[in-house]
Amino acid sequence: METTACNESKDTSTTFYLVGLPSLPSSFYLPVFFIFLFLYLLILVGNALILVAVVAKPSLHKPMYFFLLNLSAMDILFTTTTVPKMLSLLLLGDRFLSFPACFLQMYLFHSFPCSEAFILVVMAYDRYVAICRPLHYPVHMTPHNNTALAASAWLTALLLPIPAVVQTSHMAFDNITHVYHCFCDHLAVVQASCSDTTPQTFMGFCIAMTVSFLPLLLVLLSYARILASVLRISSQEGRSKAFSTCTSHLLVVGTYYSSIAIAYVAYRADLLLDFHILGNVVYAILTPVLNPLIYTLKNKDVKAAITKMACPWDLGPSGKP
């Protein structure tokens, strides 16, 4: 690519062309479209059910479920940032994004996962206080404190990607810039520029490592304290009950960081470009799909609330509603 063909400063007349999956034959577009559409609807319905259940059921008006509500909202917003455009690309061949739309998508795509990582930390802290300091739980996990913790997670994550996104927007691009991805991922847009990509690649890597490993370290520290406290419980029944309150959260944490690992390995491995792109797509879809399934199947309170909403005519043991 000739650098002389590039804009030398930020120019909102630049249009980005999403290449998608370069090796995917056009005959596979429709089947892949239906797969992504099914997964997207599953994400919307599953997380919406959790949102409605937590809001509508007084039995779920607890700190743990308040943070779960935030998690479900993030999953809906995160996937809505990218999946509708991917569906439009596959079904209609709509590959173009304007300069503002591309950078807005890039910003949101990197903000919401950061928010999710910090909400997972807050949820780990909630479990730590509940198990390790149960007498202090009503004092520490008040509605005011819960709102402040959730707001901090949202605000921190919304601020973190701004430097990388703003600096990338000042890079030089062709008037029609080909982005080898299904959406405007930061690294894909940086690599599409005809400026020196080294500073932006390094900054993006540093931010990604910060928002991945710092929350993971905090979660691990919380669970180290929880494990030490649980092992001091004398009865097997007491230990099992304590661990059961953490199962859903641990599965969600495992899913979240597994998706990050898949994206990282796909990027670093010597594979076709399509596999690099698919790794990021898995990262964008896997956790939002599995989160509602995990909490519906593994958490009896959420499961009971959703079942009650879905089958309000269900009769109890006495034969009465």
N, C-alpha and C positions, 0 to 999 in steps of 0.2 A: 504494500500500500504506500502510495506516495504521500509523504508528509505535506508536500506543497498543496495537495488537494484538500487539506483539512482546514477547518476553522481554527484560528489561532486563539480564540477565547470563547467563553460560553456564548452559544448562539441558540436561542430557543427555536430557530427554524430547522434545526437538525431533527431528522426523523429516524427512529430505530426500527430496523427490520429483524424480526425474530425468526431465526432459521429453524428453530424447533429441534427435532431429532434428525440430523442430516441423513442417516442411513435407513431411516424408517420408510419403507415403500408406501406410496400413496394409498394402495389397496388396504393397508392396515389402519389408516386414519380413523375410519368409522368404528371398527371394534375397540380401538384404544379410547376413542371418544366416549363410548358407552361405559367402558371400565371406569374412566375418570369421573363420568357423570354419576355413576352408581356410588362411588366412593365419596364424592362431594355431597350427595343427598344423604348418605349415611352419616357424614360428619354433621351436617345441618340438623337432621332429625335427632340424632343421638345427643348432641350437645344442647339443643333446644329443649329436649325433654328434661335434661338435668337442670337447666335454668328455671323452667317452669316448676319443677318439683321442689327445688330449694326455696323459691319465692312463695309458692302456694302452701307448702306443708309446714305448719308451726314446729313439728318435731325435728325439722332440719334447720331450724334457726339457731345454729351453733357455729362457732368460729371455723371449724374444719370445713363445713359445707358452704360457708360464706366464701372461703378461699377457693373451694371447688367451683363455685359460681363464676368467680373471676377467671379461673382456668378455662372453663367452657366458653366464656365470652371471647377470650383470647384465641381459642382454637377456631371459632367461627370467623373471626376477623382475619386471622392469619391465612386461612385457606381461601377466603373470599378475595384476598389481595392478589392471588395468582391463578387459582383454578379456573374462574370464569374466562379469563383471557386464553388460557390453554385450551379450554373447550371450544372457544370461538376460532382459535387457530386450527384445530383439528377438523371441525365441522365446516367452517366457512372459508378457511384459508386466510383469515384476518391476522396478518403478521405485523402490521405497522403500529407503532406507538409514538406519540409525540414526545418531544423532549421533557415537558413537565410531567406527563403521564408516566414515562419510564422512570424518572427519578423519584416520583412519589411512590411508585410500586417498589422500587429498590429500598427506599427508606422504610416503608411499612413492612416489607418482607423481612428486614433485619431487626425491626423494632419489636414486633410481637413475640418472636422466639426468645428475645432477651427478657421481655416481661414474664414469659412463662418460666424461664429459668429462675428468676427471682421470686415468683410466686411459689415455686417448688421449695425454695429455701424457707419462705415464710411458713409453708405447710409443715416442713420438717421442724421448724421452731415450735409450732403449735403442738406437734406430737411430743417434742422434748419436754415442754412445760407440763403437758397432760400426764406424762408418765414419770418424769423425774422430779417434778415439783407440783404434785396434784393439789396441795393445799393453797398454793399461790395462783392456781389457774384462773379462778374468777377475778383476781386482781390484775393479772397481766393481760388476759385475753378479753378485755372489755370491748364493747362495740366501737368505742372511740379509738382504742388502740388497734383493733382489727382493721378499721377503715384507714388509719394512718399507715399501717404496714402494707396494705394492698395498694394504696395510693403511691407509696414510695417505690414499690416494685414497678408500677406503671410509669411513673415519672422518670426514674433512673433509666429504664430501658428506652423510653422515648427520646432521651437526650443523648445516649451513648452513640448511636449511629450518625448523628448530625455531622461531626467533623469529616468523616470519610465520604459521606454523600455530597456534602458541599464542595469539598476539594475535587472529587471526581467530576462534578458538574462543570468545573473550570478546565477540564482537560480538552484537548483538541479532537474533534470528531469530523468525519465526512458528513456531507449534507444528508446522505443516506448511509447510515452505519449498520452493518450486519452484526447482529449479536447472536453468537452460537449458543443459544439456550431457548427454553420455552417461555421465559420471562426475564425481566431485567434484574438479574442477580448482580451484585456488586462486582465480583471478579470477572464475570463474562463481559460486563460493560467496560471495565478497565482494559481488558485484553482487546476489546474492539477499538480502543482509542489509538491514535497515531502519535500520542505523546509518550514520554518515558513512563512506563508502567511500574517501575520498581518502587517508587515511594508509596503509591497507592496500594500496591499489592502487599507491601510490608505493613502499612497502617491497617488494612483490612484484616490481615492475619493476626496482628496484635489485639485488635478489638475482639475478634472471634475467640481467641484464646482466653481473653479476660472474662468475657461473658459466658464462656463454657466452663472453664476450670475453677474460677473463683466461686460461683454458686455450687459446683459439684463438691468442692472442698468444704464449704459450709454445711452442705447436706450430710456429707460423710462424718464431719465432726459432731453434728447433732445425733446421728445414729450411733456413733461410738459411745456417746454419753448414755443414749437410750439402752444400748446393749448392756453396758456396765450396770445400769440400774435394774434392768430386767433380770439379769443373772443373779442379782441379790435377792430376788423374790424366792421364797422357800418352796412354795407349792408349784407343781407342774401346771395345774389349772390356771393359776395366777399368771405364770409366764406366757402361757398360750393366749390368754385373754389380752395381755398387754401387746404381744406381737401382732395379734389379729387386727388391732386398730391401726397398724402401720402397713399392712399388706398392700392395700390398694395404692397408697402413696409410693411405696417402694417399686411397685410394678410400673407406675407412671414414670418415675424417675429413670428406671431401667430402659423403658421404651424411648424416652426423650434422648438419653445419651447414646442409645444404640443407633438411633436415626442420625445423630451427629457423627458417630463413628463410621457409619455407612457412607455418608457424604464425604468425609475426610479421606477414607480409603479409596473411594471412587475417584477423587480428585488427584491423590498422590500416586496411585497405581499406574503402571504403564498400560493403559487400556484405550480402547477407541473413545473418541469424543462423546459418543452417545452414552457410554457408561458413566462418564463424568457428569453429564446432564441428568441422567436417570438417578444418580446418587443424590443429587440436590432435590429432584422431584420426590423421591422417597422421603427425604427429610421434611418436605413441605406437606406430606399427606399422612405418613405413618402414625405419628403421635396423635394428631386430631381424630383419626379414625379409631384408634385403640383406646383412648382415654375414656370415652363414654361406655365402651364395652367393659373395660376393667371395673369402673365404678358401679356399673349396673350388675355385673356378675359377682363381684367380690365384696361389695358393701351392702349388707342386708337392709340398712335403713333406706338407702337410695333405691335399691331394688324394690322394696316394699312400696315406697312412695310412687314410683313410676308404674308399678303394677296396679296400684289403686287408681291412678289416673287413667290408665289404659282400659281397665275393667272395673268401672265404678259400681257395676251391678254384682260383682263377685260376692258370694255369700260367705260368711264366717262359719266357724264350727257349729254355731247354734242354729244355722240355717237362716239367719237374718243378716241384712247388709251391715 
